[in-house]
Amino acid sequence: MSEPLTTRPTVTGISIFRQPPPLCTFLFLIVLFVATFYTLNHPNTTPPPLLTSQNTHYALNLHRLFLSSASNSTISSYLHALTRHPHLAGTKPSLETLDYVLNHFKSLNLETHISEYEALLSYPTHISVTARFSNTTTVVFDLNDVHGDDDDSSVVKPYHAYSPSGSAQGSVVFVNHGEERDYLALESIGVKVKNCLVLVRKGETLGRGGIVKIAEDKGALGVLIYAENDGGGLGGIERGTVMRGIGDPVSPGWPGVVGGEKLGLEDDQVTRRFPKIPSLPLSLHNAEILLASLGGARAPVEWRNSGRVGPGRTVLNLTFQGEMKMKKIYNVLVTIRGNEEPDRYVILGNHRDAWTYGAVDPNSGTSALLDIGRRFALLLKSGWKPRRTILLCSWDAEEFGMIGSTEWVEENVLNLGASAVAYLNVDCAVQGSGFFAGATPQLDSLLVDALKLVQDPDVAGLTVEETFKSQNGIIQRLSRVDSDFAGFLHHAGIPSIDMYYGADYPVYHTAFDSYDWMIHNADPLFHRHVAMAGVWGLLGILLADEPLIPFDYISYAEQLEAHRDTLTKLLEGKVSVNPLSMAIQEFSMVAKEAADEAKKLKEQASNKSDVAAAVKRRELNDRMMLVERGFLDAEGIKGKEWFKHLVYGPAAEPESKLGFFPGIADALARNSSEGIIEHEIWRVARAIQRASKALKGGFT
């Protein structure tokens, strides 16, 4: 995961491990497994009736077989194998995980291939931070978060990918989270950061790249960023990228295919992606040493920090030497061909590259994906044939900026626009307790339906839906850019879901994100992994098998209305939202018409000889599939033009106050004229009108 999620609600409480199942259930599972493996080992045996006779219980039995074939010990073995060594993208150990994933899917006799790209990646060659305090004492900070018996030279030292090489020396100023408002607060008490180094505690709003960009604009010489959560006292240091934007920086907007066009490092399109001042991550312990040494004014009250902000007599020297290399990266793709609509695709994706061992990020998700592949292979051998094609995707180089998935989206963007039903993303499958999800609104109801079918991993007798509802039941929206759904939704307009267990975790991007940490902290019995794989796989089955794609655009219309209401309050009557209101009203009307049409077609679904009804279902499916594409705009978001989605996309301005309508949010953050704000409102209104026309079909 490239950045920590910024919209996750906090989870508190005590996890209660599930009790062993009753004896009768256990015996039932034994019988089911015996029957299943008999079928697997006797391919000429007639498949069981539950998977060959298209009766009213077919889908239910299929889902039960998928869920009952789960194995937490198998998932545990996958994770253990994947996390034996650090596997940073572009390094030799990363090829071992590639081979492991590739061979796993091939051993299941699944159609598997590699999609290969070249990308510019960034690695450290030398890092150092030294501090000279007022008593002339010089301290060389330890920048290694692997200690003692756990020392492993293959663990990359903490660094910021794409930081420029160089040294910076000067006084230190603490700038809180490094946001514009923090610098304004410092200016109000007479503190400036020009020609100083800034110390930043990472917050929830800005990513590393944004932090460094603002510091650069303020005249700082260098940046040190620390996380207040240092691995639960282990001394972890958070690695990460500071590149702005996503995808290969030397092939911006087109796929970085082997032998394809690459821009030079001096090209403006490349250089504007990289910071101009060096930066490094710092441990909480070292940050506290620096904070204690600062003089100057007291920190603003709103920072909730009683210390001083500097500058003082402490002089810091930061040195980063790095190298950028063109590296081959490899995506693994598995194709499970659809039986009736092979040209329609449901895509499940996870990345496998990691800053270090990557037990949580991302290989908890990789392990779940491997287990879904195993279970899908079992269903196939038992007679199942999905209606639509399913793709299982293992992305590379996500940690450098979603590079593997972005290059693949750019290469396949036209086919995705014509054929992709949905993208289902799981990055960190398990970080801790509690289920969390983000989605585009037409997928809300489907997600809830899937959660109702899966046993909660922590509370016996309850489903995931019941515990999710009790904790808050809020499905977030996907305007953030921190995982592989970004290219699919924000650039290609593919309906998307992103899911994870656990609100946060303390070893994020540190050397302590290991199998040992997982089994002692996040998921000792791998019950949460099983639950996540269950939800993820069921969503894939439902989207692939339902005759009518289970999209709910009435839900989308209601969400657009809520967004409009929030915007209206923020504008305080200064700019009219009438164009937006009219467009949403039309969308709502068309959504209801489509729902009525779907209801009638479902009633005819049992009559397989009704060719006309089948044609109508296909036609409605196509219209529902294309709606999300309507929210794309060719001009994109100003300042982030690659991002095309005008409802859910990343704001270009860090101070934007809305988590939706990014163009409008940016115009407000820039204090733009009423005319510019009105233009952005019209742009969103036109996007919603395009979506309405896609759902309605035909021509004006």
C-alpha positions in Angstrom: 0.0 0.0 0.0 1.6 3.2 -1.1 0.1 5.6 1.5 -1.9 4.9 4.6 -5.6 5.2 4.2 -6.8 8.6 5.2 -10.5 7.9 5.7 -10.5 4.9 7.9 -12.6 5.1 11.0 -11.0 4.1 14.4 -11.8 0.7 15.8 -11.7 0.0 19.5 -12.6 -3.1 21.5 -11.4 -6.6 22.3 -11.1 -9.3 19.7 -12.9 -12.5 20.6 -11.5 -15.5 18.7 -14.1 -17.8 17.1 -14.8 -21.0 19.1 -14.4 -24.4 17.4 -17.5 -25.4 15.4 -20.0 -27.9 16.9 -19.3 -31.6 16.3 -22.1 -32.0 13.8 -20.8 -29.1 11.7 -17.3 -30.5 11.9 -18.4 -33.9 10.6 -20.4 -32.2 7.8 -17.3 -30.4 6.7 -15.2 -33.6 6.8 -17.8 -35.3 4.6 -17.9 -32.3 2.2 -14.1 -32.2 1.9 -13.9 -35.9 1.3 -16.5 -35.6 -1.5 -14.7 -32.6 -2.9 -11.2 -34.2 -3.0 -12.7 -37.4 -4.4 -14.0 -35.4 -7.3 -10.6 -33.6 -7.7 -8.7 -36.9 -7.9 -11.2 -38.6 -10.2 -11.7 -36.1 -13.1 -13.8 -38.6 -15.0 -16.3 -38.9 -12.2 -19.7 -37.3 -12.9 -19.7 -33.9 -11.1 -22.0 -33.7 -8.1 -25.6 -32.6 -9.0 -25.4 -29.3 -7.0 -23.0 -28.0 -9.7 -24.6 -29.4 -12.8 -28.3 -29.0 -12.4 -29.4 -25.4 -12.8 -32.0 -25.6 -10.0 -33.1 -22.9 -7.6 -30.5 -24.0 -5.1 -27.6 -24.0 -7.5 -26.1 -20.6 -6.5 -26.6 -21.2 -2.8 -24.8 -24.5 -3.0 -22.1 -23.1 -5.1 -21.5 -20.3 -2.5 -21.5 -22.9 0.3 -18.9 -25.1 -1.5 -16.7 -22.1 -2.1 -16.9 -21.0 1.6 -16.5 -24.5 3.0 -13.4 -25.2 1.0 -11.5 -22.5 2.9 -8.3 -23.5 4.8 -6.6 -21.1 7.2 -3.6 -23.5 7.4 -3.2 -23.3 3.6 -3.4 -19.5 3.7 -0.8 -19.5 6.5 1.5 -21.6 4.4 1.2 -19.2 1.5 2.0 -16.2 3.6 5.0 -18.0 5.3 6.5 -18.8 1.8 5.9 -15.3 0.5 7.5 -13.5 3.4 10.7 -15.5 3.9 12.8 -12.7 2.4 12.3 -9.0 1.7 11.1 -8.6 -1.9 11.3 -5.0 -3.0 10.2 -4.6 -6.7 13.0 -4.8 -9.2 15.3 -6.9 -6.9 16.3 -10.5 -7.2 14.2 -11.7 -4.3 11.1 -10.2 -5.9 11.6 -12.8 -8.7 11.3 -15.6 -6.2 7.8 -14.3 -5.2 7.0 -14.0 -8.8 7.9 -17.6 -9.4 6.0 -18.7 -6.4 2.7 -17.0 -7.4 3.1 -18.0 -11.1 3.8 -21.7 -10.2 0.9 -21.8 -7.8 -1.6 -20.8 -10.4 -0.1 -23.0 -13.1 -0.2 -26.0 -10.7 -3.9 -25.5 -10.5 -4.1 -25.8 -14.3 -5.4 -22.2 -14.5 -4.7 -20.2 -17.7 -1.8 -18.0 -16.5 0.5 -15.5 -18.2 2.9 -12.6 -17.4 2.5 -9.0 -18.4 6.0 -7.4 -18.5 6.9 -3.7 -18.3 10.0 -1.5 -17.9 9.8 1.2 -15.2 12.1 3.7 -13.5 12.6 2.6 -9.9 14.6 4.3 -7.2 17.0 2.8 -4.6 19.3 4.1 -1.9 23.1 3.9 -2.0 23.9 6.0 1.1 21.8 7.7 3.8 22.9 9.6 6.9 21.5 12.1 9.5 23.8 13.8 12.0 22.9 16.4 14.6 25.2 18.9 16.3 23.6 20.1 19.5 24.3 23.4 21.5 26.9 21.7 23.6 28.8 20.8 20.4 27.9 17.2 20.8 27.5 15.4 17.5 25.1 12.5 17.2 24.9 10.1 14.3 21.4 8.8 14.1 20.8 5.1 13.6 18.7 4.8 10.4 18.3 1.1 10.6 15.2 -0.5 12.0 16.5 -4.1 12.0 18.4 -5.0 15.1 20.2 -7.8 16.9 19.4 -11.4 15.8 16.9 -10.1 13.3 19.5 -8.2 11.3 19.1 -9.0 7.6 21.3 -7.2 5.1 18.7 -7.8 2.4 16.3 -5.4 4.1 16.5 -2.1 2.3 17.4 0.8 4.7 14.6 3.2 5.3 14.5 5.8 2.5 12.1 7.8 0.3 12.0 6.5 -3.2 12.6 9.2 -5.9 14.1 11.6 -3.4 16.9 13.6 -5.1 20.4 12.8 -4.1 22.1 15.5 -2.1 22.9 16.9 1.3 21.1 19.6 3.3 22.5 21.3 6.4 20.8 23.8 8.6 18.7 24.5 11.7 15.6 22.4 12.4 12.0 23.6 12.5 9.1 21.4 13.6 6.1 22.0 11.2 3.5 19.6 12.7 1.9 17.7 9.8 3.5 19.9 7.2 0.2 21.2 5.8 -0.3 24.8 4.6 -2.2 25.7 7.7 0.7 24.5 9.8 3.1 26.9 8.0 0.5 29.7 8.4 0.4 29.0 12.1 4.2 29.2 12.3 4.2 32.5 10.4 1.7 33.9 12.8 4.3 33.5 15.6 7.2 34.7 13.5 8.7 31.4 12.5 9.9 30.8 9.0 11.4 27.7 7.5 13.4 29.2 4.6 16.9 27.7 4.5 16.0 25.3 7.4 15.3 21.6 7.5 11.8 20.7 8.6 10.7 17.9 10.9 7.2 16.5 10.1 5.0 14.1 12.0 3.0 12.2 9.4 -0.7 12.9 9.6 -3.8 11.7 7.8 -4.2 14.3 5.2 -1.0 14.6 3.3 1.1 11.9 1.7 4.8 12.0 1.7 5.0 13.6 -1.7 2.6 16.4 -0.7 4.6 17.0 2.5 7.8 17.4 0.6 6.3 19.6 -2.1 4.9 22.1 0.4 8.2 22.2 2.3 10.0 22.8 -1.0 7.6 25.7 -1.9 8.3 27.2 1.5 12.0 27.3 0.9 13.1 24.4 3.2 16.4 22.7 2.4 15.3 19.2 3.3 12.6 17.2 5.1 12.6 14.5 7.8 9.3 12.6 8.3 8.5 10.4 11.3 5.4 8.4 12.2 4.2 8.6 15.8 3.4 4.9 15.6 6.8 3.3 15.5 5.9 -0.4 15.4 4.5 -0.7 18.8 7.7 0.3 20.5 9.9 -1.8 18.1 11.6 1.2 16.6 10.3 0.8 13.1 10.9 3.4 10.4 8.3 4.0 7.7 9.6 3.7 4.1 7.7 5.1 1.1 7.7 7.0 -2.1 7.7 10.8 -2.5 7.0 10.7 -6.3 3.9 12.7 -7.3 1.3 10.9 -9.4 1.2 7.2 -10.1 2.7 4.9 -12.8 6.1 4.8 -14.4 7.5 8.4 -14.4 9.3 8.0 -17.8 6.2 6.8 -19.7 3.5 9.2 -18.3 0.1 8.4 -19.8 1.2 5.5 -21.9 2.3 1.9 -21.0 5.9 1.3 -20.2 6.2 -1.7 -22.5 9.6 -3.3 -23.1 11.2 -1.4 -26.0 8.6 1.4 -25.9 9.1 5.2 -25.7 10.8 6.5 -22.6 11.3 10.1 -21.7 14.7 11.3 -20.5 15.3 12.2 -16.8 15.6 15.8 -17.7 12.2 16.0 -19.5 9.8 18.4 -17.7 7.1 15.7 -17.6 9.5 13.6 -15.5 11.2 16.2 -13.3 7.9 17.7 -12.1 7.0 14.3 -10.7 10.1 14.4 -8.4 10.9 16.6 -5.4 13.8 19.0 -5.7 14.9 18.8 -2.0 16.1 15.6 -0.3 14.0 13.8 2.4 14.3 10.8 4.7 12.1 8.9 7.1 13.1 9.1 10.8 12.3 6.9 13.8 10.1 8.2 16.5 12.9 7.9 19.0 15.3 10.1 16.9 12.5 12.6 16.2 11.9 12.9 20.0 15.6 13.7 20.5 15.4 16.5 17.9 12.2 17.8 19.3 13.6 18.0 22.8 16.6 20.0 21.5 14.6 22.7 19.8 14.4 26.3 21.0 12.3 29.2 19.7 8.6 29.7 20.2 6.2 27.3 21.8 4.2 25.2 19.4 0.7 26.5 18.5 -2.0 25.3 20.9 -3.9 23.5 18.2 -1.0 21.2 17.5 -1.4 19.7 21.0 2.3 19.8 21.5 3.8 21.6 24.5 7.3 21.7 23.1 9.1 24.4 21.1 9.2 24.5 17.3 12.7 26.0 16.6 14.8 27.0 15.1 17.5 26.7 17.8 21.1 25.9 18.1 20.7 22.4 16.8 22.2 22.0 13.4 21.2 19.0 11.3 22.9 17.4 8.3 20.8 15.1 6.0 22.4 13.2 3.2 20.7 11.0 0.7 22.5 9.3 -2.2 20.3 7.2 -4.5 20.2 5.8 -7.9 17.4 5.5 -10.4 17.4 2.3 -12.6 15.2 1.0 -15.3 13.9 -2.3 -14.1 11.6 -5.0 -15.5 8.4 -5.5 -13.5 6.0 -8.4 -13.9 2.3 -8.7 -13.4 0.8 -12.2 -13.2 -2.7 -12.7 -14.7 -5.0 -15.7 -14.4 -7.9 -16.0 -16.8 -11.0 -18.1 -16.0 -13.0 -18.0 -19.2 -16.6 -17.2 -19.0 -19.0 -19.7 -20.5 -21.8 -17.4 -21.8 -20.2 -13.9 -21.8 -16.5 -14.5 -22.2 -16.0 -10.9 -23.4 -17.1 -9.4 -20.0 -14.5 -9.3 -17.3 -14.6 -9.3 -13.5 -11.2 -8.4 -12.1 -9.7 -9.3 -8.7 -6.3 -7.7 -7.9 -3.6 -7.4 -5.3 0.1 -6.4 -5.5 2.8 -8.7 -4.2 5.9 -6.4 -3.9 6.8 -5.1 -0.5 9.2 -2.6 1.1 10.5 -5.4 3.4 8.9 -8.8 4.3 5.4 -7.5 3.6 3.3 -9.9 5.7 0.5 -7.4 6.1 1.3 -5.1 3.1 0.6 -6.8 0.7 1.1 -10.5 1.1 -1.9 -11.0 3.4 -3.8 -10.0 0.3 -1.6 -12.1 -1.9 -2.2 -15.2 0.3 -6.0 -14.6 0.1 -5.8 -14.3 -3.7 -3.8 -17.6 -4.0 -6.5 -19.3 -1.9 -9.3 -17.9 -4.0 -7.4 -19.3 -7.1 -7.2 -22.7 -5.3 -10.9 -22.7 -4.5 -11.9 -21.5 -8.0 -9.9 -24.4 -9.4 -11.9 -26.7 -7.1 -15.2 -25.3 -8.3 -14.1 -25.6 -12.0 -13.2 -29.3 -11.5 -16.6 -29.8 -9.8 -18.4 -28.5 -12.9 -18.7 -24.8 -12.3 -18.4 -22.5 -15.3 -18.6 -18.8 -14.6 -21.0 -16.9 -16.9 -18.4 -14.1 -17.4 -14.6 -14.2 -17.4 -12.8 -13.7 -14.2 -9.2 -12.3 -14.0 -7.0 -12.8 -11.0 -4.2 -10.2 -11.0 -0.9 -10.0 -9.1 0.6 -6.6 -9.6 4.2 -5.5 -9.3 5.9 -2.3 -8.1 2.8 -0.9 -6.3 4.9 0.5 -3.6 6.7 2.9 -6.0 3.4 4.4 -7.1 0.9 1.7 -8.3 3.2 1.2 -11.3 2.4 -2.4 -12.3 -1.4 -1.9 -12.3 -1.2 1.6 -13.8 0.9 0.4 -16.8 -1.5 -2.5 -17.4 -4.5 -0.2 -17.3 -2.8 2.2 -19.7 -2.1 -0.6 -22.1 -5.6 -2.0 -21.9 -7.7 1.1 -21.3 -9.9 0.8 -24.4 -10.6 -2.9 -23.8 -11.3 -2.2 -20.1 -13.7 0.6 -21.1 -15.6 -1.8 -23.4 -15.5 -5.0 -21.4 -14.7 -4.6 -17.6 -17.6 -5.1 -15.2 -15.8 -4.3 -12.0 -12.5 -4.2 -10.2 -12.2 -5.8 -6.7 -9.0 -4.8 -4.8 -7.5 -6.2 -1.7 -4.1 -4.8 -0.7 -3.6 -5.5 3.0 -6.2 -8.2 3.6 -5.5 -8.3 7.4 -4.0 -5.5 9.5 -6.1 -6.1 12.6 -9.7 -6.4 13.7 -12.8 -5.1 12.1 -13.9 -5.1 8.5 -13.6 -1.9 6.4 -14.4 -1.2 2.8 -14.6 1.5 0.2 -16.6 1.2 -3.0 -18.4 3.1 -5.8 -22.0 3.4 -4.7 -23.6 1.0 -7.2 -21.7 -1.8 -5.5 -22.8 -1.1 -1.9 -25.8 -3.5 -1.8 -23.8 -6.3 -3.4 -21.0 -5.9 -0.9 -23.5 -6.0 2.0 -25.1 -9.1 0.5 -21.7 -10.9 0.3 -20.9 -9.9 3.9 -24.2 -11.6 5.0 -22.9 -15.0 3.7 -19.6 -15.0 5.5 -19.0 -16.1 9.1 -17.5 -13.3 11.3 -13.9 -14.4 12.2 -14.0 -13.0 15.7 -17.5 -13.3 17.0 -19.1 -16.8 16.9 -22.7 -17.0 15.5 -22.5 -13.6 13.7 -21.9 -12.8 10.1 -19.4 -10.2 8.9 -22.3 -8.0 7.9 -23.7 -8.0 11.4 -20.4 -7.0 13.0 -19.7 -4.5 10.3 -23.1 -2.9 10.9 -22.5 -2.7 14.6 -19.1 -1.0 14.3 -20.5 1.7 12.0 -21.4 0.0 8.7 -20.0 3.0 6.6 -18.8 2.1 3.2 -16.2 4.7 2.3 -15.8 6.3 -1.1 -12.7 5.9 -3.2 -11.3 9.4 -3.9 -8.0 8.4 -2.3 -5.0 7.2 -4.2 -3.2 4.6 -2.1 -3.7 1.3 -3.9 -4.2 -0.4 -7.2 -7.9 0.5 -7.7 -6.7 4.0 -8.5 -6.0 3.4 -12.2 -9.1 1.4 -12.7 -11.5 3.9 -11.2 -9.9 7.3 -11.6 -8.5 6.8 -15.1 -10.6 4.0 -16.7 -14.0 4.5 -14.9 -14.3 0.9 -13.7 -16.7 0.4 -10.7 -14.4 -0.7 -7.8 -14.3 -2.0 -4.3 -11.3 -1.9 -1.9 -11.4 -4.0 1.3 -9.3 -4.7 4.4 -9.4 -6.0 7.9 -8.1 -3.6 10.6 -8.2 0.2 10.7 -4.4 0.6 11.0 -1.3 -1.3 12.1 1.9 -0.2 13.8 4.5 -1.9 11.6 3.4 -0.2 8.3 6.3 -0.2 5.8 8.9 -1.2 8.5 11.2 -4.2 8.8 8.8 -5.6 11.4 6.0 -6.3 8.9 6.7 -10.0 9.1 5.1 -13.4 9.3 6.0 -13.5 13.0 4.2 -10.2 13.6 1.1 -11.4 11.8 0.8 -14.6 13.9 1.4 -12.8 17.2 -0.7 -9.8 16.6 -3.0 -9.4 13.6 -4.4 -12.9 12.9 -2.9 -15.8 14.9 -5.4 -18.3 13.6 -5.8 -16.8 10.1 -9.6 -16.6 10.6 -9.6 -13.1 9.3 -7.7 -14.1 6.2 -10.3 -16.8 5.6 -13.1 -14.3 6.0 -11.5 -11.8 3.6 -10.9 -14.4 1.0 -14.5 -15.5 1.4 -16.0 -12.0 0.9 -13.6 -11.3 -2.0 -14.2 -14.5 -3.9 -18.0 -14.4 -3.4 -18.1 -10.9 -4.8 -16.2 -12.2 -7.9 -18.6 -15.1 -8.2 -21.7 -12.9 -7.9 -20.5 -10.4 -10.4 -19.4 -13.2 -12.8 -22.5 -15.4 -12.5 -25.6 -13.2 -12.0 -27.5 -13.0 -15.3 -28.1 -9.3 -14.6 -25.1 -7.5 -13.3 -26.0 -6.7 -9.6 -25.5 -2.9 -9.8 -27.8 -0.5 -7.8 -27.8 2.9 -9.4 -30.6 4.2 -7.2 -28.0 4.0 -4.4 -25.6 5.9 -6.6 -28.2 8.6 -7.2 -28.9 8.9 -3.4 -25.1 9.3 -2.8 -24.9 12.0 -5.5 -27.7 13.9 -3.8 -25.9 13.7 -0.4 -22.7 15.0 -2.0 -24.8 17.9 -3.6 -26.3 18.7 -0.2 -22.8 18.9 1.4 -21.5 21.1 -1.3 -24.6 23.4 -1.0 -23.9 24.0 2.7 -20.2 24.7 1.9 -21.0 27.2 -0.8 -23.5 29.1 1.5 -25.5 30.3 -1.5 -22.6 32.1 -3.2 -22.7 29.9 -6.3 -25.7 28.1 -7.7 -25.8 24.3 -7.7 -28.8 24.1 -10.0 -27.0 22.5 -12.9 -25.9 19.7 -10.5 -29.4 19.3 -9.0 -31.0 19.0 -12.5 -28.4 16.4 -13.6 -28.8 14.4 -10.4 -32.6 14.5 -10.8 -32.3 13.1 -14.3 -29.9 10.4 -13.1 -32.2 9.4 -10.3 -35.1 9.1 -12.7 -33.1 6.9 -15.2 -31.8 4.8 -12.3 -35.4 4.0 -11.2 -36.4 3.1 -14.8 -33.4 0.8 -15.0 -34.3 -0.9 -11.7 -37.8 -1.5 -12.9 -36.5 -2.9 -16.2 -34.2 -5.2 -14.3 -37.0 -6.4 -12.1 -39.1 -7.4 -15.1 -36.1 -9.2 -16.7 -35.4 -11.1 -13.5 -38.9 -12.5 -13.6 -38.3 -13.8 -17.1 -34.8 -15.3 -16.2 -36.2 -18.7 -15.5 -37.4 -19.1 -19.1 -34.1 -20.0 -20.9 -35.8 -20.4 -24.3 -36.8 -16.7 -24.3 -34.1 -15.4 -26.6 -35.6 -11.9 -26.7 -35.3 -11.7 -22.9 -31.7 -12.8 -23.0 -30.9 -10.1 -25.6 -32.5 -7.5 -23.4 -30.5 -8.7 -20.3 -27.3 -8.3 -22.3 -28.3 -4.9 -23.5 -29.2 -3.7 -20.0 -25.9 -5.2 -18.6 -23.9 -3.2 -21.2 -25.7 0.0 -20.2 -25.1 -0.6 -16.5 -21.5 -1.5 -17.1 -20.8 1.8 -19.0 -22.3 4.2 -16.5 -19.2 4.8 -14.5 -17.3 5.7 -17.7 -19.7 8.6 -18.0 -18.2 10.3 -14.9 -14.8 10.6 -16.8 -13.8 13.8 -18.4 -11.2 14.0 -21.1 -9.6 17.1 -19.6 -9.2 15.4 -16.2 -8.6 17.2 -12.9 -6.7 20.4 -13.3 -3.2 19.8 -12.0 -3.7 16.0 -12.1 -5.0 15.6 -15.6 -4.3 11.8 -15.8 -7.1 11.4 -13.2 -10.3 11.7 -15.2 -13.1 10.9 -12.8 -15.0 14.0 -11.7 -17.1 12.4 -8.9 -14.4 10.3 -7.2 -10.8 11.4 -7.7 -7.9 12.8 -5.9 -8.0 16.6 -5.3 -4.9 18.4 -6.6 -4.9 20.8 -3.6 -4.0 19.3 -0.2 -6.4 21.8 1.5 -9.4 20.6 -0.5 -12.4 20.1 1.9 -14.5 17.6 -0.1 -13.9 13.9 -0.5 -15.7 14.0 -3.8 -16.2 16.3 -6.8 -12.4 17.0 -6.9 -12.5 19.7 -9.5 -15.0 21.7 -7.4 -13.0 21.0 -4.2 -9.8 22.3 -5.8 -11.5 25.5 -7.0 -12.8 26.2 -3.5 -9.4 25.4 -2.0 -7.7 27.8 -4.4 -10.2 30.6 -3.5 -11.1 30.7 -7.2 -13.6 33.1 -8.7 -17.3 32.3 -8.6 -17.1 31.8 -12.4 -14.4 29.1 -12.1 -16.3 27.3 -9.4 -19.5 27.5 -11.5 -17.6 26.1 -14.5 -16.4 23.1 -12.3 -20.0 22.5 -11.2 -21.1 22.5 -14.8 -18.4 20.0 -15.6 -19.6 17.6 -12.9 -23.2 18.1 -14.1 -22.3 17.2 -17.7 -20.5 14.1 -16.4 -23.6 13.0 -14.5 -25.7 13.7 -17.7 -23.3 11.4 -19.7 -23.7 8.7 -17.1 -27.5 9.1 -17.3 -27.4 8.7 -21.1 -25.2 5.6 -20.8 -27.8 4.0 -18.4 -30.8 5.1 -20.5 -29.2 3.9 -23.8 -30.0 5.1 -27.3 -29.4 8.6 -28.7 -30.9 12.0 -28.3 
